[in-house]
Amino acid sequence: MTSHLDLNISLTEAVEGARIQAPTPSGPVSLTIPAGANTGMVLRLKGKGAGNGDQFVRLLVMPARGARRRTQEIHQEMARAGLHAAPADLIKPLACAPDCN
């Protein structure tokens, strides 16, 4: 039987990657958070769910408490430097038809 868990992680753990303890029906286990993890990423703990099934862990990246103002400043600095999400017109498909720009 599979189990599901939403697990809060810090922004630092998401960006740098980390090894943390995750609760399971049979007790806590070590879980590796890959560098660059994002909210919604799902990791599988094989055989660690209920009845020896798998446990799926959905990561939820949580901002640091009290960091809202500084986080906004950082986002503004990144936007001024051009380090923001790419606009759709900059994203090109891997394979382009002959009439593709």
N, C-alpha and C positions, 0 to 999 in steps of 0.2 A: 504494500500500500504506500502510495506517495504522500509526502508531507510538504507543506509550503510554509515559508517564513519570509516576512519582510524584515530586513536588517538595516538599521541606520548605521551609516559610516560617515566619518568626517571628510571634509573636502581634501585634507592632506592625505588621508588614506586612499582616497579615490585617485588623486593625481600621482602620488608616488608609489602606490601599491603598498600592501601591508599583509601581515599574518596576524589574524585575530581569532578569538574564540567565538564560535557560533553554537547556540543551543540546539540540541536535537532531542528526540524522545529518549534516547539512551544516555544522554549527558553531553556536555560540551565537547566540541571537536575543533581542531585547528583548521582554519579556512584561509586560503591565500587569495587576497584581493589583488587582481592584476593592475599594474600601473595604467592609468588612463580609464579606469572604470567610470561608469556613468549611472545615473539613476535609471532603474529599469533593467539593468543587466541582471541576468539570471544565471546562477552557478548551481551545479548539481553536486550533491554529496551522495555518492553511490552507496547504497546499502545502509544509510544513516537515518532513513525515515521510519515511520511506524511499521512494525512487522517486518523489518529488514528491507523495506522498499527504499526508494530514493527520496531524498529531501531536496527540494528546490528552494534556493535562497535568492530572493529578489533584493537587490541593493537599492538603498535610498540614500543619496548623498545629501547630508544635512549641513547647511552653513553654520559657522561658528556663532555662538550667541554673542550679541553685541557687535558683530562685524558688519552689519548692514551698511552703515555709512561708508566704511572703508571699501567694502565690496563694490558699492556703486562707483566710488572714485576710481577703483582699478578698472572696472568695465568702461568707464568714460575715457580713461587713459588709453586703454587698448583700442577703443573705437577711433580715437584721434590718431593713433599710430597705424590704423588700417588693419588691426588684428582682430577682426570680428568675423562672424559667420559669413561665408562667401555668398554673395548674391547669386540667384539662380542663373543669371546670364554668364557667370564665370565658370559654372559647372558644365563640363562637356561630357557627353556619353563616351564610354570606352571605344565603341565601334560606331562610326558615323556614316550615314548614308551619303552618297555623292553630293546631295544638295545641302548637307549640314555645314554650318559655318564653323 
